[in-house]
Amino acid sequence: MTQATRTDDPFADLNQPSLWTGINAYRSDPLIVDLTSGLPRSIREELEQHGRFVTSHEAQELARMANQGTPQLRTHGPRGERLDVVEFHPAWHALMRRSMAMGLHSSIWDAQADPEAKGHSHKVRAARFYLTAQLECGHLCPLTMTSASVAAMMASPAVQKDWAPKILSRKYDSSNKPAMQKSAVTIGMGMTEKQGGTDVRANRTSADKVSEGIYRLSGHKWFMSAPMSDAFIMLAQTKDGMGCFLVPRLLEDGSANGLHFQRLKDKLGNRSNASSEVEFTDTFGFLLGAPDGGIRTILDMVTLTRLDCALASAGIMRASLAEAVHHARGRSVFGKMLVNQPIMTRVLADMALDVAAATALAFRLAEAFDKASGSTEDAAYARVMTPVAKYWCCKIAPALIYEAMECIGGSGYIEERPIARHYREAPVNAIWEGSGNVMALDVLRVLNRGKDLFETVFAGLARDLGPAGKKTIDVLRAAMALCEQDEGAARLLVEQMALAAGAAELYRLGAGKIADAFIETRLAGGWRATYGMLDSRFDASYIVDLLYPPAT
């Protein structure tokens, strides 16, 4: 008997399905179970425990409260003194405490703390991150930036030596103290400025050298996320060019480092997390890398954050569609269960194909990060497919989550359901760390430097696609040739590569029927603007039940 038909549910007679809660988000997801099947047993047991937590009533309440009790900025104290502190709801701190204990901010750098994940650190973290995103994404923002910041710090070993131990600590510390006096730190980012936006080369923030490796910064940042972080990675103009800096929020004596928060952004989503506008003068920062190498330095950090954007998008799509399928199994419409109405079954199955491909693609990228140092194929995949996966996974999320909301109907359009939070959250992953056009231009940048990396990736895709490989790669090469003549066609190439790579990974995982339906309706099918046009040749009920098995 499924949970939707339990006789002890007082709402059963009212044709109201039970809520999607108390159902293990890991165990009820056959694809993620398959993707993690090769990991050590201890890791899989931990993921199962975490899967129980993220859908529990306790966890859902923490997510709700963290997003309803939004951060509050206190610029001044009672005597008129500058405070520049942001206060968060206790639920935010509870979520941060648990996620840092899991190492979402540090595990890829700390083999000693996570020995069971050796050789799979990115994949293990991806699984933890994917499940956590199904609960609440706002608090993941500072954890993503903290984890990725180590890549930028590596450009300056002395800075890394001082800060890495604090980053690797898993004991959350929200106190307002100098970084080196805390048990653990978090790191934010400040790149965007009013006049430039995505074009960070137009940044006007200046940096004047004080001593070796130490500069004084003056300027502003239009978006500086997680303003209570203990330091921020920033770009600023030196006399030699664009530099990258680690800027502490407080100085060693506890005094402010000149960062004056102007206001918090009133955002569409990501509401539990604070994003600020900040102005600063005489603010000290540590140079990371060469004084003219800031763009190169920060790109290593940005690459890691883009993986998290893809993973988070896959996670919230999975949670939203799982909620919609669960609702459809528990609600009767026109004489039969909603999930068995043919047109609804096809809508759900069609969405399930995209969620499966997005999840498989994001995890394949994480695996490539793990193997890149020892495999030319995986190194090429990581470089070429990071912007591709980020583009497609993030781009499809808002429309898919909206469609899942519509499957639930009017009761899906209320704030009490998690799906409302997922829907508001979805656009930020496409915008943050490079919008769709920026991702497409990044792919073109690789292409303009040579086709070798693309050919390496294409060879792997052709192998995994099987009989469909040659024709698919011919299409990709044609799109690539078009882009060499027409920059405006870049999105065509990126989307086709994402679809091909998603299908290839599904075939590699052994999900042949799912992959067949995906590739024939996406790469071989006609243009379509909405879900539900799955061909009758594909068994929609089979797809839904396989990827979203009924709860027991």
C-alpha positions as CSV (number, residue, x, y, z in Angstrom):
1,M,0.0,0.0,0.0
2,T,1.5,3.4,-1.0
3,Q,1.7,6.3,1.4
4,A,-0.8,8.1,-0.7
5,T,-3.6,5.6,0.2
6,R,-2.9,5.1,3.9
7,T,-6.2,4.5,5.8
8,D,-4.9,6.5,8.8
9,D,-4.6,9.7,6.8
10,P,-7.6,12.0,7.8
11,F,-7.4,13.8,4.4
12,A,-7.7,10.6,2.3
13,D,-11.5,10.9,2.1
14,L,-11.0,14.5,0.8
15,N,-8.9,13.3,-2.2
16,Q,-5.9,15.1,-0.7
17,P,-2.6,13.2,-1.1
18,S,-0.1,13.0,1.7
19,L,2.7,15.5,1.6
20,W,6.1,14.6,0.1
21,T,7.8,14.2,3.5
22,G,9.4,11.4,5.4
23,I,10.3,9.6,2.1
24,N,14.0,8.9,1.7
25,A,15.3,11.2,-1.0
26,Y,18.3,8.9,-1.6
27,R,16.6,5.5,-1.5
28,S,13.6,6.7,-3.6
29,D,15.9,7.9,-6.4
30,P,17.1,4.8,-8.4
31,L,19.4,6.9,-10.5
32,I,21.4,8.4,-7.6
33,V,21.6,5.0,-6.0
34,D,23.0,3.7,-9.2
35,L,25.4,6.6,-9.7
36,T,26.8,6.0,-6.2
37,S,26.8,2.2,-6.2
38,G,30.5,2.0,-6.6
39,L,31.3,4.1,-3.6
40,P,32.2,2.6,-0.2
41,R,29.4,1.2,1.9
42,S,30.0,3.7,4.7
43,I,29.5,6.6,2.2
44,R,26.3,5.0,0.9
45,E,24.9,4.5,4.4
46,E,25.7,8.2,5.1
47,L,23.8,9.2,2.0
48,E,20.8,7.1,3.0
49,Q,20.8,8.7,6.4
50,H,21.0,12.2,4.8
51,G,18.3,11.3,2.4
52,R,16.0,10.6,5.3
53,F,16.9,13.9,6.9
54,V,16.3,16.2,3.9
55,T,12.6,15.2,3.6
56,S,11.9,15.0,7.3
57,H,9.5,17.4,8.9
58,E,12.3,18.9,11.1
59,A,14.5,19.7,8.1
60,Q,11.6,21.1,6.0
61,E,10.7,23.4,8.9
62,L,14.3,24.6,9.1
63,A,14.2,25.4,5.3
64,R,10.9,27.2,5.6
65,M,12.0,29.3,8.6
66,A,15.3,30.2,7.1
67,N,13.6,31.6,4.0
68,Q,10.7,33.3,5.8
69,G,13.0,34.9,8.4
70,T,15.2,36.6,5.9
71,P,18.6,38.2,6.8
72,Q,18.6,41.7,8.3
73,L,21.4,44.3,7.8
74,R,22.5,46.4,10.8
75,T,24.7,49.2,9.4
76,H,25.0,51.2,12.6
77,G,24.8,50.7,16.4
78,P,23.0,52.8,19.0
79,R,25.8,55.4,19.3
80,G,26.0,55.8,15.5
81,E,29.0,53.5,15.2
82,R,29.4,51.4,12.1
83,L,28.4,47.8,12.7
84,D,28.1,46.3,9.2
85,V,26.7,43.0,10.4
86,V,24.0,40.8,9.0
87,E,21.7,38.8,11.3
88,F,20.4,35.4,10.2
89,H,17.5,33.3,11.5
90,P,18.6,30.5,13.8
91,A,17.4,28.0,11.2
92,W,20.1,29.3,8.8
93,H,22.7,28.6,11.4
94,A,21.3,25.1,12.0
95,L,21.5,24.3,8.2
96,M,25.0,25.7,8.0
97,R,26.1,23.7,11.0
98,R,24.9,20.4,9.6
99,S,26.2,21.0,6.0
100,M,29.6,22.1,7.3
101,A,29.8,19.0,9.5
102,M,29.3,17.0,6.3
103,G,32.2,18.9,4.7
104,L,30.3,20.5,1.8
105,H,32.6,23.5,2.1
106,S,35.9,21.5,2.3
107,S,35.8,17.8,1.6
108,I,37.4,17.8,-1.9
109,W,40.5,19.3,-0.3
110,D,40.7,17.2,2.9
111,A,41.5,13.5,2.3
112,Q,42.3,12.9,5.9
113,A,38.8,13.9,7.1
114,D,37.1,11.8,4.4
115,P,39.4,8.8,3.8
116,E,36.5,6.7,2.4
117,A,36.1,9.2,-0.4
118,K,39.7,8.9,-1.7
119,G,39.7,9.0,-5.5
120,H,36.0,10.0,-5.5
121,S,36.0,13.2,-3.5
122,H,34.1,15.3,-6.1
123,K,31.6,12.6,-6.7
124,V,30.9,12.0,-3.0
125,R,30.5,15.7,-2.4
126,A,28.3,15.9,-5.5
127,A,25.9,13.3,-4.0
128,R,25.8,15.2,-0.6
129,F,25.3,18.5,-2.4
130,Y,22.6,17.2,-4.7
131,L,20.6,15.8,-1.8
132,T,21.0,18.9,0.3
133,A,19.9,21.1,-2.6
134,Q,16.6,19.3,-2.5
135,L,16.1,20.7,1.0
136,E,17.4,24.3,0.9
137,C,19.8,26.0,-1.6
138,G,20.4,29.4,0.0
139,H,22.8,28.2,2.6
140,L,24.7,26.3,0.0
141,C,25.9,29.5,-1.6
142,P,28.6,30.4,1.0
143,L,29.6,26.7,1.2
144,T,30.1,26.6,-2.6
145,M,32.3,29.7,-2.5
146,T,34.3,28.5,0.5
147,S,35.1,25.2,-1.2
148,A,36.0,26.8,-4.5
149,S,38.1,29.6,-2.9
150,V,40.9,27.2,-2.1
151,A,41.6,26.9,-5.8
152,A,42.2,30.6,-6.0
153,M,44.3,30.6,-2.8
154,M,46.6,28.0,-4.4
155,A,48.1,30.8,-6.4
156,S,49.6,32.2,-3.2
157,P,51.0,29.4,-1.0
158,A,51.6,31.7,2.0
159,V,47.9,32.7,2.0
160,Q,46.8,29.2,1.5
161,K,48.9,28.0,4.4
162,D,47.3,30.5,6.8
163,W,43.7,30.1,5.6
164,A,43.3,26.5,4.5
165,P,43.3,25.0,8.0
166,K,40.4,27.3,9.0
167,I,38.5,26.3,5.8
168,L,39.1,22.6,6.4
169,S,37.6,22.7,9.8
170,R,34.1,21.3,10.0
171,K,33.1,23.1,13.2
172,Y,30.8,25.9,12.2
173,D,31.5,29.2,13.9
174,S,29.2,32.2,13.3
175,S,30.9,34.5,15.8
176,N,31.9,38.0,14.7
177,K,35.6,37.6,15.3
178,P,38.8,37.9,13.3
179,A,39.2,34.8,11.1
180,M,42.3,33.4,12.8
181,Q,40.4,33.4,16.2
182,K,37.6,31.3,14.9
183,S,37.2,27.5,14.7
184,A,36.2,27.6,11.0
185,V,35.7,30.3,8.3
186,T,33.6,30.8,5.2
187,I,34.7,32.7,2.1
188,G,32.5,34.9,-0.1
189,M,33.0,36.6,-3.5
190,G,32.8,40.1,-4.8
191,M,33.3,40.4,-8.5
192,T,30.4,42.2,-10.1
193,E,30.4,46.1,-10.3
194,K,27.7,48.5,-11.5
195,Q,29.3,49.6,-14.7
196,G,30.5,46.2,-15.8
197,G,28.4,43.3,-14.6
198,T,29.6,40.2,-16.4
199,D,32.4,42.2,-18.0
200,V,34.7,42.1,-15.0
201,R,37.6,43.6,-17.1
202,A,35.6,46.9,-16.7
203,N,35.9,46.8,-12.9
204,R,37.0,50.1,-11.4
205,T,38.0,48.9,-8.0
206,S,41.6,49.9,-7.5
207,A,44.4,48.1,-5.5
208,D,47.6,49.9,-4.4
209,K,50.5,47.9,-3.2
210,V,51.4,48.4,0.5
211,S,54.0,45.7,0.9
212,E,54.9,42.4,-0.6
213,G,51.6,40.6,-1.3
214,I,49.5,43.1,0.6
215,Y,47.4,45.8,-1.2
216,R,45.0,48.5,-0.2
217,L,41.7,48.4,-2.1
218,S,39.1,51.1,-2.8
219,G,35.9,50.8,-4.8
220,H,32.6,49.0,-4.7
221,K,30.9,45.7,-5.5
222,W,27.4,45.6,-6.9
223,F,26.8,42.0,-5.7
224,M,28.8,40.6,-2.8
225,S,27.1,37.4,-1.7
226,A,27.2,36.0,1.9
227,P,28.5,39.3,3.5
228,M,29.1,37.7,6.9
229,S,31.8,35.5,5.4
230,D,35.2,35.9,7.0
231,A,36.9,37.0,3.8
232,F,36.0,37.6,0.2
233,I,37.7,36.8,-3.1
234,M,37.7,40.1,-5.1
235,L,39.0,41.5,-8.4
236,A,40.7,44.9,-8.5
237,Q,42.9,46.9,-10.8
238,T,46.6,47.1,-9.9
239,K,49.1,49.2,-11.8
240,D,50.0,46.1,-13.7
241,G,46.5,44.9,-14.6
242,M,43.6,43.0,-13.0
243,G,44.6,41.3,-9.8
244,C,42.8,38.8,-7.5
245,F,42.7,39.3,-3.8
246,L,41.6,37.7,-0.5
247,V,40.0,40.5,1.5
248,P,39.3,39.8,5.2
249,R,36.1,41.2,6.7
250,L,37.8,42.0,10.0
251,L,41.4,42.8,10.7
252,E,43.5,40.9,13.2
253,D,42.7,43.3,16.0
254,G,39.0,42.8,15.5
255,S,38.5,46.2,13.8
256,A,36.6,46.5,10.6
257,N,38.5,46.3,7.3
258,G,36.6,49.2,5.7
259,L,33.8,47.2,4.2
260,H,30.6,49.3,4.4
261,F,27.5,47.4,3.4
262,Q,25.0,49.7,1.7
263,R,22.0,47.4,1.6
264,L,20.9,43.8,1.1
265,K,19.4,42.8,-2.3
266,D,15.7,42.1,-2.2
267,K,15.9,38.9,-4.3
268,L,13.3,36.8,-6.1
269,G,14.7,33.7,-4.5
270,N,17.8,32.6,-2.5
271,R,16.1,34.5,0.2
272,S,17.7,32.7,3.2
273,N,21.1,33.9,1.9
274,A,22.2,37.6,2.1
275,S,23.6,39.3,-1.0
276,S,24.9,42.9,-0.5
277,E,26.1,46.0,-2.1
278,V,29.3,47.2,-0.5
279,E,31.6,50.2,-0.8
280,F,35.1,50.3,0.7
281,T,38.2,52.4,1.0
282,D,41.6,51.6,2.6
283,T,40.6,48.0,2.7
284,F,43.5,45.5,3.0
285,G,43.7,42.4,0.8
286,F,46.2,39.6,0.1
287,L,47.2,39.3,-3.5
288,L,46.5,35.8,-5.0
289,G,48.8,35.1,-7.9
290,A,50.4,37.7,-10.2
291,P,49.2,41.3,-10.0
292,D,48.0,41.1,-13.6
293,G,46.7,37.5,-13.4
294,G,43.5,38.0,-11.5
295,I,41.2,36.6,-14.2
296,R,43.3,33.4,-14.6
297,T,43.4,33.0,-10.8
298,I,39.7,33.3,-10.2
299,L,38.7,31.1,-13.2
300,D,39.8,28.0,-11.3
301,M,37.5,29.0,-8.5
302,V,34.6,29.8,-10.9
303,T,34.9,26.4,-12.6
304,L,34.1,24.7,-9.3
305,T,31.2,26.9,-8.6
306,R,29.7,26.1,-12.0
307,L,29.7,22.4,-11.1
308,D,27.7,23.3,-8.0
309,C,25.2,25.3,-10.1
310,A,24.5,22.3,-12.3
311,L,24.2,19.9,-9.2
312,A,21.8,22.3,-7.4
313,S,19.6,22.7,-10.4
314,A,19.4,18.9,-10.9
315,G,18.6,18.5,-7.2
316,I,15.7,21.0,-7.1
317,M,14.3,19.6,-10.3
318,R,14.4,16.1,-8.8
319,A,12.7,17.3,-5.6
320,S,10.0,19.2,-7.5
321,L,9.2,16.4,-9.9
322,A,9.2,13.8,-7.0
323,E,6.6,16.0,-5.2
324,A,4.5,16.2,-8.4
325,V,4.6,12.5,-9.1
326,H,3.7,11.7,-5.5
327,H,0.8,14.1,-5.7
328,A,-0.4,12.6,-8.9
329,R,-0.3,9.1,-7.5
330,G,-2.5,10.1,-4.6
331,R,-5.2,12.2,-6.3
332,S,-8.2,10.9,-8.2
333,V,-9.4,12.9,-11.2
334,F,-12.3,12.1,-13.6
335,G,-12.6,8.6,-12.2
336,K,-9.0,7.4,-12.1
337,M,-5.8,8.3,-10.4
338,L,-4.2,11.4,-11.9
339,V,-0.9,9.6,-12.6
340,N,-2.8,7.2,-14.8
341,Q,-4.5,9.8,-17.0
342,P,-2.6,9.4,-20.3
343,I,-1.8,13.0,-20.9
344,M,-0.6,13.5,-17.3
345,T,1.5,10.3,-17.5
346,R,3.3,11.7,-20.6
347,V,3.9,15.1,-19.0
348,L,5.5,13.4,-16.0
349,A,7.5,11.0,-18.1
350,D,8.8,13.8,-20.4
351,M,10.0,15.8,-17.4
352,A,11.5,12.7,-15.8
353,L,13.8,12.3,-18.9
354,D,15.2,15.8,-18.5
355,V,15.8,15.4,-14.8
356,A,17.5,12.0,-15.3
357,A,19.8,13.4,-18.1
358,A,20.6,16.6,-16.0
359,T,21.5,14.5,-13.0
360,A,23.6,12.0,-15.0
361,L,25.4,14.9,-16.8
362,A,26.2,16.8,-13.6
363,F,27.5,13.6,-11.9
364,R,29.6,12.7,-15.0
365,L,31.2,16.2,-14.7
366,A,32.0,15.6,-11.0
367,E,33.6,12.3,-11.9
368,A,35.6,14.0,-14.6
369,F,36.9,16.4,-12.0
370,D,38.1,13.4,-9.9
371,K,39.9,11.8,-12.8
372,A,41.2,14.8,-14.7
373,S,44.7,14.6,-13.3
374,G,45.3,11.1,-14.6
375,S,43.1,11.0,-17.8
376,T,43.3,13.2,-20.9
377,E,39.7,12.3,-21.8
378,D,38.4,13.4,-18.4
379,A,40.6,16.5,-18.4
380,A,39.1,17.4,-21.8
381,Y,35.6,16.6,-20.5
382,A,36.0,18.8,-17.4
383,R,37.2,21.8,-19.5
384,V,34.7,21.5,-22.3
385,M,31.6,20.3,-20.5
386,T,31.7,22.5,-17.4
387,P,30.0,25.4,-19.2
388,V,27.8,23.1,-21.2
389,A,26.5,21.3,-18.1
390,K,26.1,24.6,-16.2
391,Y,24.2,26.1,-19.2
392,W,21.7,23.3,-19.8
393,C,21.0,22.0,-16.3
394,C,20.4,25.5,-15.0
395,K,18.5,26.7,-18.1
396,I,15.8,24.0,-18.1
397,A,15.2,24.1,-14.3
398,P,12.7,27.1,-14.1
399,A,10.4,25.7,-16.9
400,L,10.5,22.2,-15.5
401,I,9.8,23.2,-12.0
402,Y,6.9,25.4,-13.1
403,E,5.5,22.4,-15.1
404,A,5.8,20.2,-11.9
405,M,3.9,22.9,-10.0
406,E,1.1,22.9,-12.6
407,C,0.9,19.1,-12.2
408,I,0.0,19.6,-8.6
409,G,-2.5,22.3,-9.5
410,G,-3.7,25.2,-7.4
411,S,-2.3,23.7,-4.2
412,G,1.1,23.7,-5.9
413,Y,0.9,27.5,-6.1
414,I,1.1,28.2,-2.4
415,E,4.1,29.1,-0.2
416,E,3.5,26.2,2.2
417,R,4.9,23.7,-0.3
418,P,8.7,23.3,-0.9
419,I,8.1,23.5,-4.7
420,A,7.4,27.3,-4.4
421,R,10.8,27.8,-2.8
422,H,12.4,25.6,-5.5
423,Y,10.7,27.6,-8.3
424,R,12.0,31.0,-6.9
425,E,15.4,29.5,-6.4
426,A,15.8,28.1,-9.9
427,P,16.8,31.2,-11.9
428,V,19.7,32.1,-9.7
429,N,21.8,29.1,-10.8
430,A,21.6,30.2,-14.4
431,I,22.5,33.8,-13.6
432,W,25.2,33.2,-10.9
433,E,28.8,32.5,-12.1
434,G,28.0,33.3,-15.7
435,S,24.7,33.5,-17.6
436,G,23.8,31.4,-20.6
437,N,25.5,33.7,-23.0
438,V,28.7,33.7,-20.9
439,M,28.7,29.9,-20.9
440,A,28.2,29.8,-24.6
441,L,31.1,32.2,-25.1
442,D,33.3,30.1,-22.8
443,V,32.7,27.1,-25.1
444,L,33.6,29.2,-28.1
445,R,36.8,30.4,-26.3
446,V,37.9,26.7,-26.0
447,L,36.9,26.1,-29.6
448,N,38.9,29.0,-30.9
449,R,42.0,27.7,-29.2
450,G,41.7,24.4,-31.0
451,K,39.4,21.5,-31.7
452,D,41.5,18.9,-30.0
453,L,39.6,19.0,-26.7
454,F,36.3,18.8,-28.5
455,E,37.4,15.8,-30.6
456,T,38.5,14.0,-27.4
457,V,35.1,14.6,-25.8
458,F,33.3,13.6,-29.1
459,A,35.2,10.3,-29.2
460,G,34.0,9.5,-25.7
461,L,30.4,10.5,-26.5
462,A,30.4,8.4,-29.7
463,R,31.6,5.4,-27.8
464,D,28.9,5.7,-25.1
465,L,26.1,6.6,-27.5
466,G,26.6,3.3,-29.3
467,P,24.7,3.0,-32.6
468,A,23.5,6.6,-32.4
469,G,27.0,7.9,-31.9
470,K,28.2,8.6,-35.4
471,K,25.1,10.5,-36.5
472,T,25.0,12.5,-33.3
473,I,28.7,13.5,-33.5
474,D,28.2,14.5,-37.2
475,V,25.5,16.9,-36.0
476,L,27.8,18.3,-33.3
477,R,30.6,18.8,-35.8
478,A,28.2,20.7,-38.1
479,A,27.1,22.9,-35.2
480,M,30.8,23.5,-34.3
481,A,31.6,24.5,-37.9
482,L,28.7,26.9,-37.9
483,C,30.0,28.5,-34.7
484,E,33.4,29.1,-36.3
485,Q,31.6,31.3,-38.8
486,D,28.8,32.7,-36.6
487,E,29.4,33.5,-32.9
488,G,25.6,34.0,-32.5
489,A,25.0,30.2,-33.1
490,A,26.9,29.3,-30.0
491,R,23.8,28.3,-28.0
492,L,22.9,25.8,-30.7
493,L,26.2,24.0,-30.2
494,V,26.0,24.1,-26.4
495,E,22.5,22.7,-26.2
496,Q,23.2,20.0,-28.7
497,M,26.3,19.0,-26.8
498,A,24.4,18.9,-23.5
499,L,21.7,16.7,-25.0
500,A,24.2,14.3,-26.5
501,A,26.3,14.1,-23.3
502,G,23.2,13.5,-21.2
503,A,22.1,10.7,-23.4
504,A,25.6,9.2,-23.6
505,E,25.8,9.1,-19.8
506,L,22.4,7.4,-19.5
507,Y,23.6,4.8,-22.0
508,R,26.8,4.3,-20.0
509,L,24.9,3.8,-16.8
510,G,22.8,1.1,-18.5
511,A,19.5,3.1,-18.6
512,G,19.0,2.1,-22.3
513,K,15.3,2.6,-22.5
514,I,15.5,6.0,-20.8
515,A,18.3,7.0,-23.0
516,D,16.5,5.9,-26.1
517,A,13.5,8.0,-25.2
518,F,15.6,11.0,-24.3
519,I,17.8,11.1,-27.4
520,E,15.0,10.4,-29.9
521,T,12.7,13.1,-28.5
522,R,15.4,15.7,-27.9
523,L,18.1,15.2,-30.6
524,A,16.0,13.6,-33.3
525,G,12.6,15.1,-32.5
526,G,11.1,18.3,-33.8
527,W,11.2,21.6,-32.0
528,R,8.9,21.9,-29.0
529,A,8.2,24.5,-26.3
530,T,6.5,22.5,-23.5
531,Y,6.5,19.1,-21.9
532,G,4.1,16.2,-22.6
533,M,4.7,15.5,-26.3
534,L,6.4,12.2,-25.6
535,D,5.8,9.8,-28.5
536,S,3.5,6.9,-27.9
537,R,6.3,4.5,-28.8
538,F,7.8,5.1,-25.4
539,D,6.1,3.6,-22.4
540,A,5.4,6.7,-20.2
541,S,4.2,4.7,-17.2
542,Y,7.4,2.6,-17.3
543,I,9.6,5.8,-17.3
544,V,7.7,7.3,-14.4
545,D,7.7,4.2,-12.3
546,L,11.3,3.4,-13.0
547,L,12.7,6.8,-12.1
548,Y,10.1,7.6,-9.4
549,P,9.1,4.3,-7.9
550,P,6.0,4.3,-5.8
551,A,6.7,4.8,-2.1
552,T,6.1,1.8,0.1
